[in-house]
Amino acid sequence: MTRRTAFSLKSTFSDATATLQQQQELKRLRAEIEKLRTEKSQQRETALATVREELKNYSGEQLIPLEAMRPSRQARQTITKSALYKRAESLKKQGQLNPIILVPVIGSERIFEIEDGELRWRAAQHLLEQGYRDWNALKAVIAPPPLDAAELHKRSLIHHLHREDLNPLDRIEAIISQICSTVDLNLSPAEIKESGGDKRQAAELKLRKIIRNLDYRLKKNPPERAKLLQLLEVSCEEQRLSLEEFELNHEQLQILSVLLELQLNVCSLAANDLPMLTLPTDLKRAIRTSELPCRQALVLAKLSGEKLGYSETEAVQLRQQIAEQVVAEALSLKNTRKLVEQILSERGANQDLRSRKTKLAEVEAVLSRMSLKELKEVELKSLRGTLVEKLHEIEQLLSNSTP
């Protein structure tokens, strides 16, 4: 690979906004980027390629040093090692096929946020750490800056939420975070106390309840649900006016407004993404560090201490062991369900056996502690009758089991 020399950072896109023509071009490109974020995956990728070319022609493709870039606040929290290594190998063998898209950080001329291409940036960092010094910079085009930091975050969030490779755990946590930052949930002292004083957890719990209630309401009212789905295709102003026709409280209206702005269907969210929030911490960690598939993680969550008759520590250890097996053997969702059902069945049988032994020990303890002298004659006769019957049953069972 030939050594690449970075262009001067002074020739950024923001330097070329002096003329009216350039300002108009900035406005058009910004609108184009906003529009393509709402497209479906295949359409969006096609649109991204088009915008890359336009930006390349207008702002020029540049070599930007890795240290001048930083990730945007985005939905993706999970970048697996295998994905990172595959992309690094691709860069090493094929080079960088497409420029990444950067956005100037507001208030800084020399720092950029990555709007599209974080995996390529991390892969280049990995190659640089491995001694491939030519990967100290990446080809990039500079996109028009947003009006403010919140706008940039929202734009990045919309882009990443609709990527097919974004896992449901990252997706729902990003959505909840966005709602919490924009909606006043008016948490009561009782709600905060219920969550152990953790306001973030209290907000998440309240949001889950509100979203489930909205989902239940819309499923019971198909016409209203259909009308809400149609709002995904209209402007923000039309969404706002139409939502006022729904008989919803202020919190519900605010939450639906955010979801519509993010191009999200509340019923789909409740069915497919919301359950991820209830996963135990060990399974969330396995998703992010061990590449455990999210749907399989939901199945493994059934291996709770309560269902297994274990302590929670024992249940965590078992889940970790089974999670490793699921990943190592690449078990399908169907086979993961079979494995969990088998474990619960076996543990259930063992639990029944332990329960019977416990009851027997309790009976023996009661009899051994019983003071017969305190019993009346009628009580002694009743007890003797019961014991004689049980002794007879025992003798029969023992004789039948003798070879």
HELIX and SHEET records of a PDB file:
HELIX    1   1 LEU A    9  SER A   11  5                                   3    
HELIX    2   2 PHE A   13  ALA A   16  5                                   4    
HELIX    3   3 LEU A   20  LEU A   36  1                                  17    
HELIX    4   4 SER A   41  SER A   59  1                                  19    
HELIX    5   5 LEU A   66  ALA A   68  5                                   3    
HELIX    6   6 LYS A   81  GLN A   94  1                                  14    
HELIX    7   7 GLU A  118  GLU A  129  1                                  12    
HELIX    8   8 ARG A  133  ASN A  136  5                                   4    
HELIX    9   9 ALA A  149  LEU A  161  1                                  13    
HELIX   10  10 PRO A  168  THR A  182  1                                  15    
HELIX   11  11 PRO A  189  GLU A  194  1                                   6    
HELIX   12  12 LYS A  199  LYS A  220  1                                  22    
HELIX   13  13 PRO A  222  GLN A  230  1                                   9    
HELIX   14  14 LEU A  231  GLU A  233  5                                   3    
HELIX   15  15 CYS A  236  LEU A  243  1                                   8    
HELIX   16  16 HIS A  250  GLU A  261  1                                  12    
HELIX   17  17 VAL A  266  SER A  268  1                                   3    
HELIX   18  18 LEU A  269  ASP A  273  3                                   5    
HELIX   19  19 LEU A  274  THR A  278  5                                   5    
HELIX   20  20 THR A  281  SER A  290  1                                  10    
HELIX   21  21 CYS A  294  LEU A  300  1                                   7    
HELIX   22  22 GLY A  305  LEU A  308  1                                   4    
HELIX   23  23 GLU A  312  ALA A  328  1                                  17    
HELIX   24  24 LEU A  333  ARG A  369  1                                  37    
HELIX   25  25 LEU A  372  GLU A  374  5                                   3    
HELIX   26  26 GLU A  377  SER A  401  1                                  25    
SHEET    1   A 5 GLN A  62  PRO A  65  0                                        
SHEET    2   A 5 ALA A 137  ILE A 142 -1                                        
SHEET    3   A 5 ILE A 100  PRO A 104  1                                        
SHEET    4   A 5 PHE A 112  ASP A 116 -1                                        
SHEET    5   A 5 MET A  69  PRO A  71  1                                        
END                                                                             
